[in-house]
Amino acid sequence: GEAALTGDTLSSGSPVAKIVDMLKGMSSKSEEDGKAEEETFSSFKCHSTKVIESKATKMSDLEELSLSLENKIEKLAALKGELASKAVSVKKDLEKNDETTREADSTRENSHKSFLSSEKEMTANLKTLSQALTSLKETEKKSEATELLAMSSNAELAALGRQLQEVQNPPASNPFSKDFLSPKDGLALLGGAPGDYESQSGGVLGVLTSTRDTYAKDLETLQQTEASQKDAFDKMTATLLSEKKELAELLRITEASRASTEEEIETRKSQLKEAKENFATETDLKAQEEKTLASKTAVYEQRKSLRSEEETAIAQAIAVLNSDSSFATFTAVKTSPSFLQLGRSTGLAKSVSRRGQAIQFLRQEAHARSSTKLAHLAVLLSSESANPFGKVLGEIEKMQETIVAEGKADKKKFDWCAAERVKSKESKSEKETQIGSFKAELLELKGTLTGPVDGLEATLVKAEEDLKENEEDQEKETADRKKENKEYQKNIANLQNAQGLVDKALSVLKKFYAKVALMQVKNQASEQATEDPEYDEGDFKGQANGGKVQELLKAVLDDTAKEEADAHKAEQDAQIDFEDRLALLTRSAEELGKTITDTEKAIADAKVKVTENKEMKADAEKEKKSIEEYLEDIKPQCDFITKNLDQRKANRAGETKSLEKAIELIKGTPAYKSLA
């Protein structure tokens, strides 16, 4: 064992002891290199595993996002279909509204034409009656009144005229005939002798007055009906117009929602496309990282295997040099000038010398370059084997291949580090730009939402306050209108009651004085039949002011009717003003409602954008941090290869040159040539 080398002959300064020390140093160095490489590879493997896991997580997130976006797109497509159907339905309602409006206009036009015709006819009849009454009151114009009535286009007035003509000119065959008296016209009041024209014409006057009043009442009723129909038409028109505006607004909102939905669908489709592209990219990156990890693992395992073989060879060399046979051999030749000649016959001195030169060269190069490969070759060449050359040359060939493989691995690793750093720095710069953009947009959105003057939230608050004030104004206008209408109804009731009382009083007086007139006619007939002179106080004509009272009552009735008409007109004007003001307030409320709806939608959209921007900003910051961590993870190994690439390349070149020189020396030995 090692104790054999501690004697006086093989002191610590002997060549064998130095070789053993060198081999031990090589073994320690190989172990240190192995540990350093293991740490570097472990760091790389840890980072690579994290990258693969990160890519897998991102792929899962992107896959989940794609499914979510597809569901959203499906729901939005369904909503788009519903909005399209709703738009079609609203358009049909608008068409129906237009058709109803046209029908109402047509009906109203026909009704108004009929009213104008009836009004014209009734006005003409009233005029005829008024002229006839005026003429009847004047004796010399009675025939003119009779002719005026007989020529009337109205059948009843013409019949009255003809009957009045018969009163004036009774038929000769039957002077007392009453066939001309019509129950409908009330001319039975004219009963008497044919020649009693004065008394009969007085009865006709009463009938004509009553007929005129009836016509006037009918005309007033017709006009009131026309006004009522017009009011109902105006209300219906206003309702239809309001409904049309509501439908048009609903259609506008529906179309706007549909367009917004289509826009959102396109946005979601774009996001889905981007998510799928990112998924494909992450999949490729994950596969590339897995491939790189597998490749580097294979290289590491190969280098680990070679280092293990190197350490085994060194251990074997140390064991040989420390053996008892080695001690005996080196003791026997302790006076020899050089241990390179030990164990060889004098006939092979020259061959041993050349072989010794090769061993010495390999040892010197191994020491100069700290190369375990060259030291291993020196040990193999120093072997006591009869023909170590084949094994040595085989090892040299393997070492040359390993050197070439290491060079390629270093180059590949260097290129990968350079590419990864460039790509990662570009990605980091891109993420920083995105983060800045998101921050700017968030600041802008904040101003849009919370601006004190024209911000959406301030606009919404102002619109809601204005709408509340508008509703209060509408309530006040409606309450005032109801109060005014109540006063109007009360006033109309009083006026109509007054007219009823006056009309009743006038009717009583008319009936009485008509009776008096009839009695006068009968008395005249009696006087013609008897000549009893015992009692003759003259005709009873009633109070002298009876006619004047009737005229005053008629004037009161006319004034009251006029006051009622004025009240109706004032109420109608007040109602129109009220409806105009209410329509203006309603339009303003609709506009405010639209403003509130649009502003609420804009606020919701802005908040969605704020949420999306915050999420995208957080994602960008997370990705930036991941890139920075990745750069930090690859820094040690990349810094090492970047810093030592040239030196490692020079070392490999030197080793290659030394191996080539060793091959030259070995192949130049007579022993090799003799064995070749």
C-alpha positions as CSV (number, residue, x, y, z in Angstrom):
1,G,0.0,0.0,0.0
2,E,1.0,3.6,0.5
3,A,3.2,2.6,3.3
4,A,5.6,1.0,0.8
5,L,6.4,4.5,-0.5
6,T,7.4,6.0,2.8
7,G,10.8,4.3,3.0
8,D,14.2,5.9,2.6
9,T,14.4,4.7,-1.1
10,L,11.1,6.2,-2.3
11,S,11.1,9.5,-0.5
12,S,8.5,12.2,-1.0
13,G,10.8,13.7,-3.7
14,S,10.9,10.6,-5.8
15,P,9.2,10.7,-9.3
16,V,6.6,8.0,-8.3
17,A,5.6,10.0,-5.3
18,K,5.2,13.1,-7.4
19,I,3.1,11.2,-9.9
20,V,0.9,9.9,-7.1
21,D,0.5,13.4,-5.7
22,M,-0.3,14.7,-9.2
23,L,-2.9,11.9,-9.6
24,K,-4.5,12.8,-6.3
25,G,-4.6,16.4,-7.3
26,M,-6.3,15.4,-10.6
27,S,-8.8,13.3,-8.7
28,S,-9.7,16.2,-6.4
29,K,-9.9,18.6,-9.3
30,S,-12.2,16.2,-11.2
31,E,-14.4,15.9,-8.1
32,E,-14.6,19.7,-7.7
33,D,-15.4,20.2,-11.4
34,G,-18.1,17.6,-11.1
35,K,-19.7,19.3,-8.1
36,A,-19.5,22.7,-9.9
37,E,-21.1,21.3,-13.0
38,E,-23.7,19.5,-10.9
39,E,-24.7,22.8,-9.2
40,T,-24.8,24.6,-12.6
41,F,-26.9,21.9,-14.1
42,S,-29.2,21.7,-11.1
43,S,-29.8,25.4,-11.3
44,F,-30.5,25.2,-15.0
45,K,-32.8,22.2,-14.5
46,C,-34.7,24.0,-11.6
47,H,-35.2,27.0,-13.8
48,S,-36.2,25.0,-16.8
49,T,-38.7,23.0,-14.8
50,K,-40.2,26.3,-13.5
51,V,-40.4,27.6,-17.0
52,I,-42.2,24.4,-18.2
53,E,-44.5,24.5,-15.2
54,S,-45.2,28.2,-15.8
55,K,-45.9,27.5,-19.5
56,A,-48.3,24.7,-18.5
57,T,-50.1,27.0,-16.1
58,K,-50.4,29.7,-18.8
59,M,-51.6,27.1,-21.2
60,S,-54.3,26.0,-18.7
61,D,-55.3,29.7,-18.0
62,L,-55.5,30.4,-21.8
63,E,-57.5,27.3,-22.4
64,E,-59.9,28.3,-19.6
65,L,-60.0,31.9,-21.0
66,S,-60.8,30.5,-24.5
67,L,-63.7,28.5,-23.1
68,S,-65.0,31.5,-21.2
69,L,-64.8,33.7,-24.3
70,E,-66.5,31.1,-26.4
71,N,-69.4,30.9,-23.9
72,K,-69.6,34.7,-23.9
73,I,-69.6,34.9,-27.6
74,E,-72.4,32.3,-27.7
75,K,-74.5,34.2,-25.2
76,L,-73.9,37.5,-27.1
77,A,-74.9,35.9,-30.3
78,A,-78.2,34.7,-28.6
79,L,-78.7,38.3,-27.3
80,K,-78.0,39.7,-30.8
81,G,-80.8,37.4,-32.1
82,E,-83.2,38.5,-29.4
83,L,-82.5,42.2,-30.1
84,A,-83.0,41.6,-33.9
85,S,-86.4,40.0,-33.2
86,K,-87.3,42.8,-30.8
87,A,-86.3,45.4,-33.5
88,V,-88.6,43.7,-36.0
89,S,-91.5,43.6,-33.5
90,V,-91.0,47.4,-32.6
91,K,-90.9,48.2,-36.4
92,K,-94.2,46.4,-36.8
93,D,-95.7,48.3,-33.9
94,L,-94.5,51.6,-35.5
95,E,-96.2,50.6,-38.8
96,K,-99.4,49.7,-36.9
97,N,-99.2,53.1,-35.1
98,D,-98.8,54.9,-38.5
99,E,-101.8,52.9,-39.9
100,T,-103.9,53.8,-36.8
101,T,-102.9,57.4,-37.1
102,R,-103.9,57.5,-40.8
103,E,-107.3,55.9,-40.1
104,A,-107.9,58.3,-37.3
105,D,-107.0,61.3,-39.5
106,S,-109.3,60.0,-42.3
107,T,-112.2,59.4,-39.8
108,R,-111.7,62.8,-38.3
109,E,-111.6,64.5,-41.7
110,N,-114.9,62.8,-42.7
111,S,-116.5,63.6,-39.4
112,H,-115.4,67.3,-39.7
113,K,-116.7,67.5,-43.2
114,S,-120.1,66.1,-42.1
115,F,-120.1,68.6,-39.2
116,L,-119.4,71.6,-41.5
117,S,-122.2,70.5,-43.8
118,S,-124.7,70.1,-40.9
119,E,-123.5,73.3,-39.3
120,K,-124.0,75.2,-42.5
121,E,-127.5,73.7,-43.0
122,M,-128.6,74.4,-39.4
123,T,-127.1,77.9,-39.5
124,A,-129.1,78.6,-42.7
125,N,-132.3,77.2,-41.1
126,L,-131.7,79.3,-38.0
127,K,-131.2,82.4,-40.2
128,T,-134.4,81.6,-42.1
129,L,-136.3,81.1,-38.9
130,S,-134.9,84.3,-37.4
131,Q,-135.9,86.3,-40.6
132,A,-139.3,84.7,-40.6
133,L,-139.9,85.6,-36.9
134,T,-138.8,89.1,-37.6
135,S,-141.1,89.4,-40.5
136,L,-144.0,87.9,-38.6
137,K,-143.7,90.5,-35.9
138,E,-144.2,93.1,-38.6
139,T,-147.7,92.9,-40.1
140,E,-146.8,94.2,-43.5
141,K,-144.0,91.5,-43.9
142,K,-146.1,88.5,-42.8
143,S,-146.6,87.3,-46.4
144,E,-142.8,87.7,-46.9
145,A,-142.1,85.5,-43.9
146,T,-144.6,82.9,-45.1
147,E,-142.9,82.9,-48.5
148,L,-139.5,82.7,-46.9
149,L,-140.5,79.6,-44.9
150,A,-142.2,77.9,-47.8
151,M,-139.0,78.3,-50.0
152,S,-136.7,76.8,-47.2
153,S,-134.8,73.8,-48.2
154,N,-135.6,72.3,-44.9
155,A,-138.7,70.1,-45.2
156,E,-140.2,71.0,-41.8
157,L,-139.7,74.8,-42.3
158,A,-141.2,74.5,-45.8
159,A,-144.2,72.6,-44.3
160,L,-144.7,75.4,-41.8
161,G,-144.5,78.0,-44.6
162,R,-147.2,76.2,-46.6
163,Q,-149.4,75.8,-43.6
164,L,-149.0,79.5,-42.8
165,Q,-150.0,80.3,-46.4
166,E,-153.1,78.2,-46.0
167,V,-153.9,80.1,-42.8
168,Q,-153.5,83.3,-44.8
169,N,-155.5,82.0,-47.7
170,P,-157.8,79.1,-46.5
171,P,-159.5,76.9,-49.2
172,A,-163.0,78.0,-50.2
173,S,-164.6,74.6,-49.9
174,N,-163.8,74.2,-46.2
175,P,-163.0,77.5,-44.6
176,F,-162.7,75.8,-41.2
177,S,-160.6,72.9,-42.3
178,K,-157.6,72.1,-40.0
179,D,-155.9,69.6,-42.3
180,F,-152.9,71.9,-42.5
181,L,-152.2,71.6,-38.8
182,S,-149.4,69.1,-38.1
183,P,-149.2,67.5,-34.6
184,K,-145.4,67.4,-35.0
185,D,-145.2,71.1,-35.5
186,G,-147.6,72.0,-32.8
187,L,-149.9,74.0,-35.1
188,A,-153.0,72.7,-33.3
189,L,-152.7,75.9,-31.3
190,L,-153.9,77.7,-34.4
191,G,-157.4,76.2,-34.2
192,G,-160.2,78.8,-35.1
193,A,-162.0,80.3,-38.0
194,P,-160.2,80.7,-41.3
195,G,-160.5,84.4,-41.2
196,D,-158.9,84.7,-37.8
197,Y,-155.4,85.2,-39.2
198,E,-154.1,87.6,-36.6
199,S,-154.8,85.2,-33.7
200,Q,-153.5,82.2,-35.6
201,S,-150.3,84.0,-36.7
202,G,-149.6,84.7,-33.1
203,G,-149.7,81.0,-32.4
204,V,-147.4,80.4,-35.3
205,L,-145.0,82.9,-33.9
206,G,-144.8,80.9,-30.7
207,V,-144.2,77.7,-32.6
208,L,-141.5,79.3,-34.8
209,T,-139.8,80.7,-31.7
210,S,-139.8,77.3,-30.1
211,T,-138.6,75.7,-33.3
212,R,-135.8,78.3,-33.6
213,D,-134.8,77.6,-30.0
214,T,-134.7,73.9,-30.7
215,Y,-132.6,74.4,-33.8
216,A,-130.3,76.7,-31.8
217,K,-130.0,74.1,-29.1
218,D,-129.4,71.4,-31.7
219,L,-126.7,73.5,-33.3
220,E,-125.0,74.1,-30.0
221,T,-125.2,70.4,-29.2
222,L,-123.7,69.7,-32.7
223,Q,-120.9,72.1,-32.1
224,Q,-120.2,70.7,-28.6
225,T,-120.2,67.2,-30.0
226,E,-117.7,68.4,-32.7
227,A,-115.6,70.0,-30.0
228,S,-115.7,66.9,-27.9
229,Q,-114.8,64.7,-30.9
230,K,-112.0,67.0,-31.8
231,D,-110.7,67.0,-28.2
232,A,-110.9,63.2,-28.2
233,F,-109.1,63.1,-31.6
234,D,-106.4,65.5,-30.3
235,K,-105.9,63.4,-27.2
236,M,-105.8,60.2,-29.3
237,T,-103.4,61.8,-31.7
238,A,-101.2,63.0,-28.8
239,T,-101.3,59.5,-27.4
240,L,-100.4,57.9,-30.7
241,L,-97.6,60.5,-31.2
242,S,-96.3,59.8,-27.7
243,E,-96.5,56.1,-28.3
244,K,-94.7,56.6,-31.7
245,K,-91.9,58.5,-29.9
246,E,-91.6,55.8,-27.3
247,L,-91.5,53.1,-30.0
248,A,-88.9,55.1,-32.0
249,E,-86.8,55.6,-28.9
250,L,-87.1,51.9,-28.0
251,L,-86.1,51.0,-31.6
252,R,-83.1,53.4,-31.3
253,I,-82.0,51.8,-28.0
254,T,-82.6,48.3,-29.4
255,E,-80.6,49.1,-32.6
256,A,-77.8,50.7,-30.5
257,S,-77.7,47.7,-28.1
258,R,-77.6,45.4,-31.1
259,A,-74.7,47.4,-32.6
260,S,-72.9,47.4,-29.2
261,T,-73.5,43.7,-29.0
262,E,-72.0,43.1,-32.4
263,E,-69.0,45.2,-31.5
264,E,-68.5,43.3,-28.3
265,I,-68.8,40.0,-30.2
266,E,-66.0,41.2,-32.5
267,T,-63.9,42.2,-29.5
268,R,-64.4,38.8,-27.9
269,K,-63.6,37.0,-31.1
270,S,-60.4,39.1,-31.4
271,Q,-59.6,38.2,-27.7
272,L,-60.4,34.5,-28.4
273,K,-58.1,34.6,-31.5
274,E,-55.3,36.2,-29.5
275,A,-55.8,33.6,-26.6
276,K,-55.6,30.7,-29.1
277,E,-52.5,32.2,-30.7
278,N,-50.9,32.7,-27.3
279,F,-51.8,29.2,-26.4
280,A,-50.1,27.9,-29.5
281,T,-47.0,30.1,-28.7
282,E,-46.9,28.9,-25.1
283,T,-47.2,25.3,-26.3
284,D,-44.3,25.7,-28.7
285,L,-42.2,27.4,-26.0
286,K,-43.0,24.6,-23.5
287,A,-42.1,22.0,-26.1
288,Q,-38.9,23.9,-26.9
289,E,-38.0,24.2,-23.3
290,E,-38.7,20.5,-22.7
291,K,-36.5,19.6,-25.7
292,T,-33.7,21.9,-24.4
293,L,-33.9,20.3,-21.0
294,A,-33.8,16.8,-22.4
295,S,-30.8,17.7,-24.6
296,K,-28.8,19.4,-21.8
297,T,-29.7,16.5,-19.5
298,A,-28.2,14.0,-22.0
299,V,-25.1,16.2,-22.3
300,Y,-24.8,16.4,-18.6
301,E,-25.2,12.7,-18.1
302,Q,-22.6,12.0,-20.8
303,R,-20.1,14.4,-19.2
304,K,-20.9,12.9,-15.8
305,S,-20.2,9.4,-17.2
306,L,-16.9,10.6,-18.7
307,R,-15.8,12.2,-15.5
308,S,-16.6,9.0,-13.6
309,E,-14.5,7.0,-16.0
310,E,-11.7,9.6,-15.6
311,E,-11.9,9.4,-11.8
312,T,-11.9,5.5,-12.0
313,A,-8.7,5.6,-14.2
314,I,-7.0,7.9,-11.9
315,A,-7.9,5.7,-8.9
316,Q,-6.6,2.7,-10.7
317,A,-3.3,4.5,-11.5
318,I,-2.8,5.5,-7.9
319,A,-3.6,1.9,-6.8
320,V,-1.0,0.5,-9.2
321,L,1.7,3.0,-8.1
322,N,0.9,2.3,-4.4
323,S,1.1,-1.5,-4.8
324,D,3.8,-3.8,-3.3
325,S,5.0,-4.9,-6.7
326,S,5.5,-1.2,-7.7
327,F,7.5,-0.7,-4.4
328,A,9.7,-3.7,-5.2
329,T,10.3,-2.6,-8.8
330,F,11.2,0.9,-7.9
331,T,13.5,-0.2,-5.1
332,A,15.4,-2.6,-7.4
333,V,16.2,0.2,-9.8
334,K,16.8,3.0,-7.4
335,T,20.3,3.6,-8.8
336,S,19.0,3.8,-12.3
337,P,19.4,7.1,-14.0
338,S,15.8,7.3,-15.0
339,F,12.7,5.4,-14.0
340,L,11.5,5.7,-17.6
341,Q,13.8,2.8,-18.4
342,L,12.5,0.5,-15.7
343,G,11.0,-2.9,-16.6
344,R,12.5,-2.9,-20.1
345,S,15.4,-4.8,-21.7
346,T,18.5,-3.1,-22.8
347,G,17.5,-4.0,-26.4
348,L,14.4,-1.8,-26.1
349,A,16.2,1.2,-24.5
350,K,15.6,3.5,-27.5
351,S,11.9,2.5,-27.6
352,V,11.5,3.1,-23.9
353,S,13.1,6.5,-24.3
354,R,10.6,7.6,-27.0
355,R,7.7,6.2,-24.9
356,G,9.1,8.1,-21.9
357,Q,9.1,11.3,-23.9
358,A,5.5,10.8,-24.7
359,I,4.6,10.2,-21.1
360,Q,6.7,13.2,-19.9
361,F,5.0,15.4,-22.6
362,L,1.5,14.3,-21.5
363,R,2.3,14.9,-17.9
364,Q,3.7,18.4,-18.6
365,E,0.7,19.4,-20.7
366,A,-1.7,18.0,-18.1
367,H,0.0,20.0,-15.4
368,A,0.2,23.2,-17.6
369,R,-3.4,22.9,-18.8
370,S,-4.9,21.3,-15.6
371,S,-6.2,18.6,-18.0
372,T,-7.4,15.4,-16.4
373,K,-7.7,13.9,-19.8
374,L,-4.0,14.3,-20.6
375,A,-3.0,13.1,-17.1
376,H,-5.2,10.0,-17.7
377,L,-3.4,9.3,-20.9
378,A,0.0,9.6,-19.2
379,V,-1.1,7.0,-16.7
380,L,-2.4,4.7,-19.4
381,L,0.9,5.1,-21.3
382,S,2.9,4.3,-18.1
383,S,1.0,1.1,-17.7
384,E,3.1,-2.1,-17.5
385,S,1.0,-3.6,-20.2
386,A,3.1,-5.1,-23.1
387,N,1.1,-3.0,-25.6
388,P,-0.6,0.0,-24.0
389,F,-0.6,2.0,-27.3
390,G,-3.9,0.7,-28.7
391,K,-5.8,1.5,-25.5
392,V,-4.1,4.9,-25.3
393,L,-4.8,5.8,-28.9
394,G,-8.4,4.7,-28.3
395,E,-8.7,6.9,-25.3
396,I,-7.2,9.8,-27.3
397,E,-9.8,9.3,-30.0
398,K,-12.6,9.4,-27.4
399,M,-11.1,12.5,-25.8
400,Q,-11.0,14.2,-29.2
401,E,-14.6,13.4,-29.8
402,T,-15.5,14.6,-26.3
403,I,-13.6,17.9,-26.9
404,V,-15.5,18.5,-30.1
405,A,-18.8,17.7,-28.4
406,E,-18.0,20.0,-25.5
407,G,-17.1,22.8,-28.0
408,K,-20.5,22.3,-29.7
409,A,-22.3,22.2,-26.4
410,D,-20.6,25.4,-25.2
411,K,-21.4,27.2,-28.5
412,K,-25.0,26.0,-28.4
413,K,-25.3,27.1,-24.8
414,F,-23.7,30.5,-25.5
415,D,-26.0,31.1,-28.5
416,W,-29.0,30.0,-26.4
417,C,-28.1,32.4,-23.6
418,A,-27.6,35.3,-26.0
419,A,-30.9,34.6,-27.8
420,E,-32.8,34.1,-24.5
421,R,-31.4,37.3,-23.1
422,V,-32.3,39.3,-26.2
423,K,-35.8,37.8,-26.5
424,S,-36.5,38.2,-22.7
425,K,-35.2,41.8,-22.7
426,E,-37.4,42.6,-25.7
427,S,-40.4,41.0,-24.0
428,K,-39.6,42.9,-20.8
429,S,-39.5,46.2,-22.7
430,E,-42.7,45.3,-24.5
431,K,-44.4,44.6,-21.1
432,E,-43.1,47.9,-19.7
433,T,-44.6,49.7,-22.6
434,Q,-47.9,47.9,-22.1
435,I,-47.9,48.7,-18.4
436,G,-47.3,52.4,-19.2
437,S,-50.1,52.4,-21.7
438,F,-52.5,50.7,-19.3
439,K,-51.6,53.3,-16.6
440,A,-52.3,56.2,-19.0
441,E,-55.6,54.7,-20.1
442,L,-56.6,54.0,-16.5
443,L,-55.9,57.7,-15.7
444,E,-57.9,58.8,-18.6
445,L,-60.8,56.5,-17.6
446,K,-60.7,57.9,-14.1
447,G,-61.1,61.4,-15.5
448,T,-63.9,60.3,-17.7
449,L,-65.7,58.7,-14.8
450,T,-65.0,61.2,-11.9
451,G,-64.3,64.5,-13.7
452,P,-65.9,67.2,-11.5
453,V,-67.5,69.1,-14.4
454,D,-68.1,66.8,-17.3
455,G,-67.4,63.4,-15.7
456,L,-69.9,60.7,-16.3
457,E,-70.8,60.4,-12.7
458,A,-71.3,64.1,-12.3
459,T,-73.4,64.1,-15.5
460,L,-75.6,61.3,-14.1
461,V,-76.1,63.1,-10.8
462,K,-77.1,66.3,-12.6
463,A,-79.5,64.5,-15.0
464,E,-81.1,62.6,-12.0
465,E,-81.6,65.9,-10.1
466,D,-83.1,67.6,-13.3
467,L,-85.4,64.6,-13.8
468,K,-86.6,64.8,-10.2
469,E,-87.3,68.5,-10.6
470,N,-89.1,67.8,-13.9
471,E,-91.3,65.2,-12.2
472,E,-92.1,67.7,-9.4
473,D,-93.0,70.4,-12.0
474,Q,-95.3,67.9,-13.8
475,E,-97.0,67.0,-10.5
476,K,-97.5,70.7,-9.7
477,E,-98.8,71.5,-13.2
478,T,-101.3,68.5,-13.0
479,A,-102.5,69.6,-9.5
480,D,-103.0,73.2,-10.6
481,R,-104.9,72.0,-13.7
482,K,-107.1,69.7,-11.7
483,K,-107.9,72.6,-9.3
484,E,-108.7,74.9,-12.2
485,N,-110.9,72.2,-13.9
486,K,-112.7,71.7,-10.6
487,E,-113.5,75.4,-10.4
488,Y,-114.6,75.3,-14.1
489,Q,-116.9,72.4,-13.5
490,K,-118.4,74.2,-10.5
491,N,-118.9,77.4,-12.6
492,I,-120.4,75.5,-15.5
493,A,-122.8,73.7,-13.1
494,N,-123.9,77.0,-11.7
495,L,-124.3,78.6,-15.2
496,Q,-126.3,75.6,-16.4
497,N,-128.5,75.6,-13.3
498,A,-129.1,79.3,-13.9
499,Q,-130.0,78.7,-17.5
500,G,-132.4,76.0,-16.5
501,L,-134.1,78.2,-14.0
502,V,-134.4,81.1,-16.5
503,D,-135.5,78.8,-19.3
504,K,-138.1,77.2,-17.0
505,A,-139.4,80.7,-16.0
506,L,-139.4,81.7,-19.7
507,S,-141.3,78.6,-20.6
508,V,-143.9,79.2,-18.0
509,L,-144.4,82.8,-19.2
510,K,-144.5,81.7,-22.8
511,K,-147.0,79.0,-22.1
512,F,-149.2,81.5,-20.1
513,Y,-149.1,84.2,-22.8
514,A,-149.7,81.7,-25.5
515,K,-152.8,80.6,-23.6
516,V,-153.9,84.2,-23.3
517,A,-153.5,84.6,-27.1
518,L,-155.6,81.4,-27.6
519,M,-158.2,82.8,-25.3
520,Q,-158.4,86.0,-27.3
521,V,-158.9,84.0,-30.5
522,K,-161.7,82.0,-28.8
523,N,-163.3,85.1,-27.4
524,Q,-163.3,86.7,-30.8
525,A,-165.1,83.7,-32.2
526,S,-167.7,83.8,-29.4
527,E,-168.3,87.5,-30.0
528,Q,-169.0,86.7,-33.6
529,A,-171.4,83.9,-32.5
530,T,-173.4,85.9,-29.9
531,E,-174.2,89.5,-29.5
532,D,-174.6,89.6,-25.8
533,P,-173.7,93.2,-24.8
534,E,-174.1,92.7,-21.1
535,Y,-170.4,92.2,-20.4
536,D,-167.7,93.7,-22.6
537,E,-164.5,94.5,-20.8
538,G,-162.3,94.0,-23.9
539,D,-159.7,91.3,-24.5
540,F,-157.5,90.0,-21.6
541,K,-154.0,90.7,-22.6
542,G,-152.1,90.1,-19.3
543,Q,-149.6,92.4,-17.7
544,A,-148.3,95.1,-19.9
545,N,-144.7,94.2,-19.0
546,G,-145.1,90.5,-19.7
547,G,-143.4,90.7,-23.1
548,K,-140.7,92.9,-21.7
549,V,-140.0,90.4,-18.9
550,Q,-139.7,87.6,-21.4
551,E,-137.3,89.7,-23.4
552,L,-135.2,90.3,-20.3
553,L,-135.3,86.6,-19.4
554,K,-134.2,85.8,-22.9
555,A,-131.4,88.3,-22.6
556,V,-130.3,86.8,-19.3
557,L,-130.5,83.3,-20.9
558,D,-128.4,84.5,-23.8
559,D,-125.9,86.2,-21.5
560,T,-125.6,83.1,-19.4
561,A,-125.2,80.9,-22.5
562,K,-122.5,83.3,-23.7
563,E,-120.8,83.2,-20.3
564,E,-120.9,79.4,-20.4
565,A,-119.5,79.4,-23.9
566,D,-116.7,81.7,-22.7
567,A,-116.0,79.5,-19.8
568,H,-115.8,76.5,-22.1
569,K,-113.4,78.4,-24.4
570,A,-111.3,79.5,-21.4
571,E,-111.2,75.9,-20.1
572,Q,-110.3,74.6,-23.5
573,D,-107.5,77.2,-23.9
574,A,-106.2,76.4,-20.4
575,Q,-106.3,72.7,-21.2
576,I,-104.4,73.3,-24.4
577,D,-101.8,75.4,-22.5
578,F,-101.5,72.7,-19.9
579,E,-101.1,69.9,-22.4
580,D,-98.4,72.0,-24.2
581,R,-96.5,72.6,-21.0
582,L,-96.9,69.0,-20.0
583,A,-95.8,67.8,-23.4
584,L,-92.7,70.0,-23.1
585,L,-92.0,68.6,-19.6
586,T,-92.6,65.1,-20.9
587,R,-90.2,65.5,-23.8
588,S,-87.6,67.0,-21.4
589,A,-88.1,64.0,-19.1
590,E,-87.7,61.6,-22.0
591,E,-84.5,63.3,-23.0
592,L,-83.3,63.3,-19.4
593,G,-84.2,59.6,-19.1
594,K,-82.3,58.9,-22.3
595,T,-79.3,60.9,-20.9
596,I,-79.5,58.8,-17.7
597,T,-79.7,55.5,-19.6
598,D,-76.9,56.4,-21.9
599,T,-74.7,57.8,-19.1
600,E,-75.4,54.7,-16.9
601,K,-74.4,52.5,-19.9
602,A,-71.3,54.6,-20.5
603,I,-70.3,54.4,-16.8
604,A,-70.8,50.6,-16.8
605,D,-68.7,50.3,-20.0
606,A,-66.0,52.5,-18.5
607,K,-65.9,50.5,-15.3
608,V,-65.7,47.3,-17.4
609,K,-62.7,48.8,-19.2
610,V,-61.2,49.9,-15.9
611,T,-61.5,46.3,-14.6
612,E,-60.1,44.9,-17.9
613,N,-57.2,47.4,-17.9
614,K,-56.4,46.6,-14.3
615,E,-56.4,42.9,-15.0
616,M,-54.3,43.3,-18.2
617,K,-51.9,45.6,-16.3
618,A,-51.6,43.1,-13.5
619,D,-51.0,40.3,-16.0
620,A,-48.4,42.4,-17.8
621,E,-46.7,43.2,-14.4
622,K,-46.8,39.5,-13.5
623,E,-45.3,38.5,-16.9
624,K,-42.6,41.2,-16.5
625,K,-41.7,39.9,-13.1
626,S,-41.6,36.4,-14.5
627,I,-39.2,37.5,-17.2
628,E,-37.0,39.3,-14.7
629,E,-36.9,36.1,-12.5
630,Y,-36.1,34.0,-15.6
631,L,-33.2,36.4,-16.5
632,E,-32.0,36.1,-12.9
633,D,-32.2,32.3,-13.0
634,I,-30.2,31.9,-16.2
635,K,-27.7,34.6,-15.1
636,P,-25.1,32.4,-13.3
637,Q,-24.8,29.8,-16.1
638,C,-25.0,32.4,-18.9
639,D,-22.5,34.7,-17.2
640,F,-20.2,31.7,-16.7
641,I,-20.4,30.6,-20.3
642,T,-20.2,34.1,-21.6
643,K,-17.1,34.9,-19.5
644,N,-15.2,31.6,-20.0
645,L,-16.2,30.7,-23.5
646,D,-13.0,32.0,-25.1
647,Q,-10.8,30.5,-22.4
648,R,-12.6,27.1,-22.6
649,K,-12.2,27.2,-26.4
650,A,-8.5,28.0,-26.0
651,N,-8.2,25.1,-23.5
652,R,-9.9,22.7,-25.8
653,A,-7.6,23.9,-28.7
654,G,-4.5,23.3,-26.5
655,E,-5.8,19.9,-25.4
656,T,-6.5,19.0,-29.0
657,K,-3.0,20.1,-30.0
658,S,-1.4,18.2,-27.1
659,L,-3.4,15.0,-28.0
660,E,-2.2,15.3,-31.6
661,K,1.4,15.7,-30.4
662,A,1.0,12.7,-28.1
663,I,-0.3,10.7,-31.1
664,E,2.7,11.7,-33.1
665,L,5.1,10.7,-30.3
666,I,3.4,7.4,-29.6
667,K,3.3,6.5,-33.2
668,G,7.0,7.4,-33.6
669,T,8.1,4.9,-31.0
670,P,9.9,1.8,-32.3
671,A,7.6,-0.3,-30.0
672,Y,4.5,1.0,-31.6
673,K,6.1,0.6,-35.0
674,S,7.1,-2.9,-34.2
675,L,3.6,-3.7,-33.1
676,A,1.9,-1.9,-36.0
